[in-house]
């Protein structure tokens, strides 16, 4: 299995969803992210990080609320937002 750093340093854009099991809006994001993945296929990578189980990663990227989405390109954060985002908005980011 690849490490987080290996994944985000890919040339392919990587969307990271920082979420928590107890978070209502995070549950809303799950089907949206699935739709984005279905529509984008291999053009993008989407990973989910549970902030309660990965506090180090959450701290490293200063995640203060969930859900927080970060888009990485070649290891750099190129976009960041908190809250629920529509599938169409996310697709536009990748394009």
Order of alpha helices (4+ residues) and beta strands (2+ residues): alpha-beta-alpha-beta-alpha-beta-beta-alpha
